[in-house]
Amino acid sequence: MVQTLDEDGAVDPWRRRARRTRRQMPLWQELPLLLVVAFCLAVLIRTFLLQAFFIPSGSMEDTLLVGDRVLVNKVVYDVRDPVRGEVVVFRGTDRWAPQVDEQPKPGVAGRLARTVGDLVGVSRPGEKDFIKRVIGVPGDRVACCDSQGRVTVNGTPLNEPYVLRDSPLDLPPNPAECRSRRFDEVVVPPGQLFVMGDHREVSQDARCQGPVPIDNVVGRAFMVVWPSSRWASLSVPATFDDVSGPATASPAAPPARPTPQGGVLLVLPLALAVRGSRAFRTVTSSSAT
């Protein structure tokens, strides 16, 4: 054991008292302190950086299955806009019908359990939380279908290997429900996204409920983390590499912000500050449909 000596070569009594004081804190005092610190860190991470979301419906099968948990990056869209092919979690507008049955408001114990569940992504889904894939960005012209029944973006057909169950072609388009594969060409308005689920037979999405404001996007789902047998990243499919820019982009559309290739540590504090200001105006739940 190394001891600290004073100028005369004797053991420094102040150092000895400090060590004795630190050792005197009993476990029953240290444990609650550690739990409080861990809880605060979890809240900060959930609010500003990452959040786990629970998948309660089959609208994104087979990319995401019912019961999957995904990690959502809540910072990335503070420094750039979403791009085609990314899977995003967002709050639906008034046109988006809730896909979760409304439950009676819980008591104090229920609210506490919901808060803890929010931290780990296992609570009930929020009525207006959705998870879909970005098909069109501001200025894009999205339509269906070409001669092979494919969705087109700016005239380029998409070969979508992630769509295993598509909507039927023989049903006429119905703006009230997303049962038909066919829909009229849509020019994505400035500041909005055209999103669709991967399971087109059951997904209620922008085909019938309209585009989604970029400001409503909570973050990008980038990884399946549970169950462990389904660990996988949610990357952008290669089919979107062939899509060119909008043929006639709206002049009111804000310019796309490039993805930072370096200096992440410099951008992160600014992003956290922006998210902190938004936290006072926005409350999000921890599941998506």
C-alpha positions as CSV (number, residue, x, y, z in Angstrom):
1,M,0.0,0.0,0.0
2,V,1.3,3.5,-1.0
3,Q,1.1,6.1,1.8
4,T,1.2,9.9,1.4
5,L,4.0,11.4,3.5
6,D,4.3,15.0,4.7
7,E,7.5,17.1,4.5
8,D,8.9,15.3,7.7
9,G,8.3,11.9,6.3
10,A,5.3,11.1,8.5
11,V,2.0,9.9,7.1
12,D,-0.2,12.8,6.2
13,P,-3.1,12.8,8.8
14,W,-5.5,14.7,6.5
15,R,-5.1,12.1,3.7
16,R,-5.7,9.4,6.3
17,R,-8.9,11.0,7.5
18,A,-10.1,11.5,4.0
19,R,-9.7,7.8,3.2
20,R,-11.4,6.9,6.5
21,T,-14.3,9.2,5.6
22,R,-14.8,7.6,2.2
23,R,-14.8,4.1,3.6
24,Q,-17.4,5.0,6.2
25,M,-20.3,5.3,3.7
26,P,-22.3,2.1,4.1
27,L,-23.8,0.2,1.3
28,W,-27.4,1.2,2.1
29,Q,-26.4,4.8,1.4
30,E,-24.3,4.1,-1.7
31,L,-26.8,1.9,-3.4
32,P,-29.7,4.5,-3.6
33,L,-27.2,7.1,-4.8
34,L,-26.0,4.8,-7.6
35,L,-29.6,4.0,-8.6
36,V,-30.5,7.7,-8.7
37,V,-27.5,8.5,-10.9
38,A,-28.3,5.5,-13.2
39,F,-31.9,6.6,-13.5
40,C,-31.0,10.2,-14.4
41,L,-28.5,9.0,-17.0
42,A,-31.2,6.8,-18.5
43,V,-33.7,9.7,-18.7
44,L,-31.1,11.9,-20.3
45,I,-30.2,9.3,-22.9
46,R,-33.8,8.6,-23.7
47,T,-34.8,12.2,-24.0
48,F,-31.9,13.4,-26.1
49,L,-30.0,10.5,-27.7
50,L,-31.5,7.1,-28.0
51,Q,-34.8,5.5,-27.2
52,A,-36.1,1.9,-27.4
53,F,-39.5,1.5,-29.3
54,F,-41.8,-1.5,-29.1
55,I,-43.4,-2.8,-32.3
56,P,-47.1,-3.7,-31.6
57,S,-48.4,-4.2,-35.2
58,G,-47.5,-5.9,-38.4
59,S,-47.4,-2.9,-40.7
60,M,-43.6,-3.3,-41.2
61,E,-43.4,-7.0,-41.6
62,D,-41.2,-8.8,-42.3
63,T,-38.6,-6.1,-41.7
64,L,-40.0,-5.6,-38.2
65,L,-42.2,-8.2,-36.4
66,V,-44.7,-7.7,-33.6
67,G,-42.8,-7.7,-30.3
68,D,-39.5,-6.4,-31.8
69,R,-37.7,-3.6,-30.0
70,V,-35.8,-1.1,-32.1
71,L,-33.3,1.6,-31.2
72,V,-34.1,5.1,-32.4
73,N,-31.5,7.7,-33.0
74,K,-33.1,11.0,-31.8
75,V,-30.2,13.3,-32.7
76,V,-29.5,12.5,-36.3
77,Y,-32.3,14.6,-37.7
78,D,-31.2,17.6,-35.7
79,V,-28.2,17.9,-38.1
80,R,-29.8,16.7,-41.4
81,D,-33.1,15.7,-42.9
82,P,-34.4,12.1,-43.4
83,V,-33.5,10.4,-46.7
84,R,-35.3,7.9,-48.9
85,G,-35.3,4.3,-47.6
86,E,-34.7,5.1,-43.9
87,V,-37.1,3.7,-41.3
88,V,-38.4,6.5,-39.1
89,V,-40.6,6.9,-36.0
90,F,-42.9,9.8,-36.1
91,R,-46.1,11.3,-34.5
92,G,-49.0,11.1,-36.9
93,T,-51.1,14.1,-37.9
94,D,-54.8,14.5,-37.3
95,R,-55.4,12.6,-40.5
96,W,-53.6,9.5,-39.2
97,A,-56.0,7.3,-37.4
98,P,-54.9,5.8,-34.1
99,Q,-54.0,2.1,-34.3
100,V,-54.0,1.6,-30.6
101,D,-57.2,1.2,-28.6
102,E,-57.6,4.0,-26.1
103,Q,-57.3,2.9,-22.5
104,P,-58.5,4.5,-19.3
105,K,-56.0,6.9,-17.7
106,P,-53.9,5.0,-15.1
107,G,-53.5,6.0,-11.5
108,V,-50.3,7.1,-9.9
109,A,-48.9,3.6,-9.8
110,G,-49.9,3.1,-13.4
111,R,-48.2,6.3,-14.5
112,L,-45.1,5.4,-12.7
113,A,-45.0,1.9,-14.3
114,R,-45.6,3.6,-17.7
115,T,-42.7,6.0,-17.1
116,V,-40.3,3.1,-16.3
117,G,-41.6,1.2,-19.3
118,D,-41.0,4.2,-21.5
119,L,-37.3,4.1,-20.5
120,V,-36.9,0.5,-21.8
121,G,-39.4,0.6,-24.6
122,V,-41.9,-2.0,-23.2
123,S,-44.9,0.2,-22.4
124,R,-48.1,0.4,-24.5
125,P,-47.8,2.2,-27.8
126,G,-48.9,5.8,-28.0
127,E,-52.0,6.4,-30.1
128,K,-50.1,8.7,-32.6
129,D,-46.7,7.0,-32.7
130,F,-46.0,5.2,-36.0
131,I,-43.0,3.6,-37.7
132,K,-42.7,3.5,-41.5
133,R,-40.2,3.7,-44.3
134,V,-39.4,7.0,-46.1
135,I,-40.3,6.6,-49.8
136,G,-40.4,10.3,-50.9
137,V,-38.8,13.5,-49.6
138,P,-39.9,17.1,-50.3
139,G,-40.3,17.7,-54.1
140,D,-40.4,14.0,-55.0
141,R,-43.2,12.7,-57.3
142,V,-44.4,9.4,-55.9
143,A,-46.9,7.2,-57.7
144,C,-48.0,3.6,-58.3
145,C,-47.9,1.8,-60.5
146,D,-45.7,1.1,-63.5
147,S,-46.3,-1.7,-65.9
148,Q,-44.9,-4.2,-63.4
149,G,-46.9,-2.9,-60.5
150,R,-44.0,-1.1,-58.8
151,V,-43.9,2.2,-56.9
152,T,-42.1,5.0,-58.8
153,V,-40.2,7.9,-57.4
154,N,-39.5,10.7,-59.9
155,G,-40.2,8.2,-62.6
156,T,-37.8,5.6,-61.3
157,P,-39.4,2.3,-60.4
158,L,-38.4,0.8,-57.0
159,N,-37.5,-2.9,-56.7
160,E,-38.5,-3.4,-53.1
161,P,-37.1,-6.7,-51.7
162,Y,-38.4,-5.7,-48.2
163,V,-42.0,-5.8,-49.4
164,L,-43.1,-9.4,-49.1
165,R,-46.9,-8.9,-49.0
166,D,-48.0,-6.2,-51.4
167,S,-51.5,-4.7,-51.8
168,P,-53.6,-6.2,-54.6
169,L,-53.6,-4.4,-58.0
170,D,-57.2,-5.2,-58.9
171,L,-58.7,-2.9,-56.2
172,P,-59.5,0.6,-57.2
173,P,-57.8,3.4,-55.3
174,N,-59.7,4.6,-52.2
175,P,-58.5,7.7,-50.4
176,A,-60.2,6.5,-47.2
177,E,-58.2,3.3,-46.8
178,C,-54.9,1.9,-48.0
179,R,-56.1,-1.4,-49.4
180,S,-55.2,-0.8,-53.1
181,R,-51.7,-0.8,-54.4
182,R,-52.5,1.9,-56.9
183,F,-52.6,5.6,-56.0
184,D,-52.4,8.8,-58.0
185,E,-49.2,10.7,-58.3
186,V,-48.3,12.7,-55.2
187,V,-45.9,15.6,-55.2
188,V,-44.4,15.6,-51.7
189,P,-45.0,19.1,-50.2
190,P,-42.1,21.2,-48.7
191,G,-41.1,20.0,-45.2
192,Q,-42.9,16.7,-45.4
193,L,-42.3,13.0,-46.1
194,F,-44.2,10.3,-48.0
195,V,-43.9,7.2,-45.9
196,M,-45.2,3.6,-46.4
197,G,-45.1,0.4,-44.4
198,D,-43.3,-2.7,-45.7
199,H,-46.4,-4.8,-45.3
200,R,-48.6,-3.0,-47.8
201,E,-51.7,-5.1,-47.3
202,V,-52.3,-3.9,-43.8
203,S,-50.2,-0.7,-43.5
204,Q,-52.2,2.5,-43.1
205,D,-49.8,5.1,-44.4
206,A,-49.3,8.1,-46.7
207,R,-51.2,6.5,-49.5
208,C,-54.5,7.3,-47.7
209,Q,-53.5,9.4,-44.7
210,G,-51.3,11.9,-46.3
211,P,-47.6,13.0,-45.9
212,V,-46.0,13.5,-42.6
213,P,-44.2,16.8,-41.5
214,I,-40.5,16.3,-40.9
215,D,-40.9,18.2,-37.6
216,N,-43.1,15.3,-36.4
217,V,-40.2,12.8,-36.9
218,V,-38.9,11.5,-33.5
219,G,-35.9,9.8,-35.0
220,R,-34.4,7.1,-37.2
221,A,-34.8,3.4,-36.3
222,F,-31.4,2.0,-37.0
223,M,-31.2,-1.4,-35.2
224,V,-33.4,-4.3,-34.0
225,V,-32.1,-5.1,-30.5
226,W,-34.7,-7.5,-29.2
227,P,-35.2,-10.4,-29.3
228,S,-31.5,-11.3,-29.6
229,S,-32.2,-13.8,-32.4
230,R,-33.3,-10.8,-34.6
231,W,-30.4,-8.5,-34.0
232,A,-29.9,-6.6,-37.2
233,S,-29.2,-3.1,-38.6
234,L,-31.9,-1.2,-40.5
235,S,-29.9,0.1,-43.5
236,V,-31.1,1.9,-46.6
237,P,-31.9,-0.5,-49.4
238,A,-29.9,-0.2,-52.6
239,T,-32.9,0.4,-54.7
240,F,-33.0,4.0,-53.6
241,D,-29.5,4.6,-55.0
242,D,-31.1,4.8,-58.5
243,V,-33.6,7.5,-57.7
244,S,-32.6,10.9,-59.0
245,G,-33.5,14.2,-57.4
246,P,-37.0,15.7,-57.8
247,A,-37.7,16.6,-61.4
248,T,-39.2,19.9,-60.4
249,A,-38.5,20.5,-56.7
250,S,-40.6,23.1,-55.0
251,P,-38.7,26.4,-54.6
252,A,-40.1,26.7,-51.1
253,A,-38.6,23.4,-50.0
254,P,-35.7,23.9,-47.6
255,P,-32.3,22.7,-48.9
256,A,-31.2,19.4,-47.6
257,R,-28.6,19.5,-44.8
258,P,-25.7,17.2,-45.6
259,T,-24.8,14.4,-43.2
260,P,-21.8,15.3,-41.2
261,Q,-18.8,13.2,-42.1
262,G,-16.6,14.4,-39.2
263,G,-16.6,16.6,-36.2
264,V,-19.3,14.7,-34.4
265,L,-18.2,15.8,-31.0
266,L,-18.5,19.4,-32.1
267,V,-22.0,19.0,-33.5
268,L,-23.4,16.9,-30.6
269,P,-23.5,19.7,-28.0
270,L,-25.5,21.9,-30.5
271,A,-27.9,19.0,-31.2
272,L,-28.4,18.3,-27.5
273,A,-29.2,22.0,-27.0
274,V,-31.8,21.9,-29.8
275,R,-33.4,18.8,-28.4
276,G,-33.4,20.3,-25.0
277,S,-35.5,23.2,-26.2
278,R,-37.9,20.9,-28.0
279,A,-38.3,18.8,-24.9
280,F,-40.3,21.6,-23.3
281,R,-42.8,21.6,-26.2
282,T,-43.0,17.9,-27.1
283,V,-43.9,14.8,-25.2
284,T,-43.4,11.4,-26.9
285,S,-44.3,7.9,-25.8
286,S,-42.1,4.9,-26.3
287,S,-43.8,2.6,-28.8
288,A,-44.7,2.8,-32.5
289,T,-47.3,1.2,-34.7
